[in-house]
Amino acid sequence: MKLNVGAFALAVGVLWGASLFLMTWWFIGRFGVDEAVAPSMLERIYVGYGITPLGSVVGLAWGLFSGTILGGVFASLYNFFADRFVAENPPAAAPVKRKSSSASKRRSAAAQSKRSSR
């Protein structure tokens, strides 16, 4: 099964952007806005991001951008390797022969005898 690259990329971008946004507001609510106390690695990666209300919006934008790109790369690689190593149409299973019960045999015999008596 292949992934829809555009849909997957957009979903990852929205998820990563919303995560950055909510994480920033959680951190603001928990510890307050004090950048001297709370430097993060994300502030070094994403230009303009910080543990501030404006930083949460910047983080949302960066998360949408970087998550969309990374999601698209992941889905493309997944589809590439799925084409190479996964069989699209697996072999069909052999049909299972079921034994008929004696009750169903009796019902069919009774139905045939009714039809023949008409």
C-alpha positions, -999 to 999 in steps of 0.1 A, spaced: 0 0 0 13 34 -9 10 67 10 -5 98 -5 26 120 -3 7 154 -2 -18 143 24 8 127 46 31 157 44 3 181 53 -8 159 82 28 158 96 32 195 91 0 204 109 8 179 137 43 193 142 32 229 140 4 224 165 27 205 188 52 234 189 24 259 194 8 240 223 41 230 239 52 267 239 19 277 256 22 249 281 57 260 290 45 296 293 17 286 316 39 263 337 70 284 341 61 319 328 79 340 301 115 341 312 139 335 284 169 336 306 157 306 325 143 286 296 166 285 267 158 256 244 174 238 216 145 248 194 154 284 198 188 275 181 171 256 153 142 278 144 150 315 138 127 338 157 112 310 180 112 316 217 92 308 248 69 338 242 34 343 228 49 356 195 74 327 196 45 303 197 31 317 164 66 316 149 70 280 161 36 271 145 48 285 111 82 268 114 65 235 124 41 236 94 70 243 71 96 218 84 70 191 92 55 193 57 89 189 42 100 160 64 66 143 60 69 145 22 104 131 23 93 103 45 63 94 24 83 95 -8 110 72 7 83 49 20 66 47 -15 100 41 -31 109 12 -9 73 -2 -10 76 -4 -48 109 -23 -45 102 -47 -17 65 -52 -13 43 -73 -37 13 -53 -47 -9 -83 -54 -1 -111 -30 -9 -146 -42 -45 -156 -38 -53 -180 -10 -66 -214 -21 -104 -218 -17 -114 -236 14 -137 -266 8 -163 -268 34 -180 -300 44 -217 -298 43 -236 -308 74 -261 -336 74 -289 -311 84 -283 -291 52 -283 -323 32 -317 -332 47 -331 -298 40 -320 -299 3 -334 -334 -1 -367 -323 14 -368 -293 -10 -361 -315 -40 -388 -339 -30 -413 -310 -27 -404 -298 -61 -407 -332 -77 -442 -338 -61 -456 -306 -76 
